């Protein structure tokens, strides 16, 4: 059996179904490149089940996990891959299910709590969210802008955008809301746009933790923000309905 298990945003989010699946697994792997806990550590899981967690980076999941599946097929072992948040939010993990089916390994998906489950807490209507995107840090010979295209298309359609923020766990580097806005501003200046000046901006900080924080403000206000609460996400909201205005005013005013 191959289990893909959602960890949620902190250790206490682990469901009874997830705990049962981990207990049944002979080997347990943890992917480390899509996110991290907002509080707590994966060591709590190791202590609870008495099983070592084998960490896998992006290459280990996208290029090396097929071999792990083939080994499990030969040995008859049950294996589990633990994913922060909800496991099928990333297409990579859907591909693993496809690979397992081709090999002939039965699979089971155990959902987990993700950042998407906290969007309603902002006061915004969850039905008004369009396609999400990930804002990434520009690198040498790699300066993507496709995430801005998604924000722009959503805004034009009257839809909000959840922007997930880039992280590099190997270097312990996580993009902040302030830095993400600076990246978007550079793209706007290049294109001669002013979308961010019109939008309602919502910063999400360490959601799911006891210290979680939601900050609603203007571009200038959120660019000046400096909170050491991670992971962080950004919502670029389209013009609000009257109910959304009321909710934001009462909840975060």
BAVO-830641 format. One record per residue (C-alpha): residue in three letters; x, y, z. Coordinates in steps of 0.25 Angstrom, whole numbers, padded with zeros to 4 digits, always signed. Example, Ala and Ser with C-alpha at 12.3 -4.5 7.8 and 13.67 -1.06 7.14 Angstrom:
<recs>
ALA+0049-0018+0031
SER+0055-0004+0029
</recs>
This chain:
<recs>
UNK+0000+0000+0000
UNK+0005+0014-0003
UNK-0001+0025+0006
UNK+0000+0040+0002
UNK-0003+0047+0015
UNK-0006+0062+0018
UNK+0001+0067+0031
UNK-0007+0080+0032
UNK+0000+0092+0037
UNK+0004+0087+0051
UNK+0006+0074+0058
UNK-0008+0074+0064
UNK-0015+0075+0051
UNK-0011+0061+0048
UNK-0024+0053+0047
UNK-0028+0040+0053
UNK-0028+0034+0039
UNK-0014+0039+0036
UNK-0009+0034+0049
UNK-0014+0020+0046
UNK-0008+0020+0032
UNK+0006+0024+0038
UNK+0005+0013+0048
UNK+0002+0003+0037
UNK+0014+0008+0028
UNK+0027+0001+0028
UNK+0035+0013+0023
UNK+0031+0027+0024
UNK+0036+0039+0016
UNK+0034+0054+0018
UNK+0035+0063+0006
UNK+0042+0076+0010
UNK+0041+0086-0001
UNK+0026+0091-0002
UNK+0025+0097+0012
UNK+0028+0095+0026
UNK+0020+0095+0040
UNK+0015+0108+0045
UNK+0018+0103+0059
UNK+0024+0090+0064
UNK+0033+0080+0057
UNK+0033+0067+0050
UNK+0041+0061+0061
UNK+0028+0060+0069
UNK+0023+0050+0059
UNK+0036+0042+0060
UNK+0034+0042+0075
UNK+0019+0038+0074
UNK+0021+0026+0065
UNK+0035+0022+0068
UNK+0039+0022+0053
UNK+0049+0031+0046
UNK+0045+0040+0035
UNK+0053+0040+0023
UNK+0054+0054+0017
UNK+0052+0056+0002
UNK+0055+0069-0006
UNK+0049+0072-0019
UNK+0058+0064-0027
UNK+0056+0052-0017
UNK+0041+0053-0019
UNK+0040+0056-0034
UNK+0052+0048-0039
UNK+0054+0037-0028
UNK+0041+0033-0023
UNK+0038+0024-0034
UNK+0049+0015-0030
UNK+0044+0015-0016
UNK+0030+0011-0021
UNK+0037-0001-0029
UNK+0045-0005-0017
UNK+0032-0005-0009
UNK+0025-0014-0020
UNK+0036-0024-0019
UNK+0037-0025-0004
UNK+0022-0024-0001
UNK+0024-0012+0008
UNK+0014-0001+0011
UNK+0020+0012+0010
UNK+0015+0026+0013
UNK+0019+0040+0008
UNK+0016+0051+0017
UNK+0012+0065+0011
UNK+0010+0078+0018
UNK-0004+0083+0017
UNK-0013+0076+0007
UNK-0005+0066-0002
UNK-0012+0067-0015
UNK-0011+0082-0016
UNK+0002+0080-0024
UNK+0002+0073-0037
UNK+0015+0065-0033
UNK+0007+0057-0024
UNK-0004+0053-0034
UNK+0007+0048-0043
UNK+0012+0039-0031
UNK-0002+0033-0031
UNK-0002+0030-0046
UNK+0012+0024-0045
UNK+0007+0015-0033
UNK-0005+0010-0042
UNK+0004+0007-0054
UNK+0013-0001-0044
UNK+0001-0008-0038
UNK+0002-0003-0024
UNK-0011+0001-0017
UNK-0012+0015-0012
UNK-0019+0023-0002
UNK-0020+0038+0000
UNK-0022+0044+0014
UNK-0025+0059+0013
UNK-0020+0069+0022
UNK-0023+0083+0026
UNK-0017+0094+0017
UNK-0015+0109+0015
UNK-0028+0108+0006
UNK-0036+0104+0019
UNK-0033+0118+0025
UNK-0037+0127+0014
UNK-0051+0129+0020
UNK-0044+0134+0033
UNK-0040+0146+0025
UNK-0054+0150+0023
UNK-0053+0148+0008
UNK-0063+0140+0000
UNK-0057+0127-0003
UNK-0065+0125-0015
UNK-0059+0137-0021
UNK-0045+0132-0021
UNK-0039+0129-0035
UNK-0026+0121-0039
UNK-0015+0121-0028
UNK-0001+0124-0032
UNK+0013+0124-0026
UNK+0022+0136-0025
UNK+0036+0132-0027
UNK+0049+0139-0025
UNK+0056+0144-0037
UNK+0069+0137-0040
UNK+0080+0138-0050
UNK+0075+0134-0064
UNK+0061+0132-0057
UNK+0052+0144-0055
UNK+0038+0138-0057
UNK+0025+0147-0057
UNK+0014+0137-0060
UNK+0009+0138-0046
UNK+0006+0153-0048
UNK-0002+0149-0061
UNK-0011+0140-0052
UNK-0013+0151-0042
UNK-0016+0161-0053
UNK-0026+0151-0060
UNK-0033+0148-0047
UNK-0034+0163-0043
UNK-0040+0166-0057
UNK-0051+0155-0055
UNK-0054+0160-0041
UNK-0047+0149-0034
UNK-0037+0148-0022
UNK-0024+0142-0023
UNK-0017+0133-0013
UNK-0002+0135-0015
UNK+0007+0125-0009
UNK+0021+0129-0006
UNK+0034+0123-0010
UNK+0043+0116+0000
UNK+0056+0108+0000
UNK+0057+0099+0012
UNK+0071+0095+0009
UNK+0075+0109+0011
UNK+0065+0112+0022
UNK+0060+0123+0013
UNK+0045+0127+0012
UNK+0039+0138+0005
UNK+0032+0149+0013
UNK+0019+0157+0009
UNK+0027+0169+0008
UNK+0037+0163-0001
UNK+0027+0157-0010
UNK+0020+0171-0011
UNK+0033+0177-0015
UNK+0035+0166-0026
UNK+0020+0169-0031
UNK+0023+0184-0031
UNK+0035+0183-0040
UNK+0027+0175-0050
UNK+0016+0186-0049
UNK+0026+0197-0052
UNK+0032+0189-0064
UNK+0018+0187-0070
UNK+0012+0201-0066
UNK+0001+0195-0057
UNK-0005+0200-0044
UNK-0013+0187-0040
UNK-0007+0187-0026
UNK-0011+0201-0023
UNK-0026+0197-0026
UNK-0026+0183-0019
UNK-0029+0180-0005
UNK-0017+0173+0000
UNK-0017+0162+0011
UNK-0004+0157+0018
UNK-0006+0143+0024
UNK+0005+0140+0035
UNK+0007+0126+0041
UNK-0007+0121+0039
UNK-0012+0110+0047
UNK-0002+0113+0059
UNK-0005+0119+0072
UNK+0001+0132+0067
UNK-0005+0133+0053
UNK-0008+0147+0048
UNK-0016+0153+0037
UNK-0012+0167+0033
UNK-0021+0175+0023
UNK-0016+0188+0017
UNK-0011+0196+0006
UNK+0001+0193-0002
UNK+0010+0203+0005
UNK+0005+0197+0019
UNK+0008+0183+0016
UNK+0021+0186+0009
UNK+0026+0192+0022
UNK+0021+0180+0030
UNK+0032+0172+0036
UNK+0027+0160+0044
UNK+0035+0148+0047
UNK+0024+0138+0046
UNK+0025+0128+0035
UNK+0021+0122+0026
UNK+0014+0134+0020
UNK+0004+0136+0008
UNK-0002+0148+0001
UNK-0016+0150-0004
UNK-0018+0160-0015
UNK-0033+0163-0014
UNK-0042+0168-0025
UNK-0053+0179-0022
UNK-0060+0174-0009
UNK-0075+0172-0007
UNK-0082+0179+0004
UNK-0082+0167+0012
UNK-0067+0165+0010
UNK-0065+0179+0014
UNK-0073+0178+0027
UNK-0066+0165+0030
UNK-0052+0170+0029
UNK-0056+0183+0036
UNK-0061+0175+0048
UNK-0051+0164+0048
UNK-0038+0171+0045
UNK-0041+0186+0047
</recs>
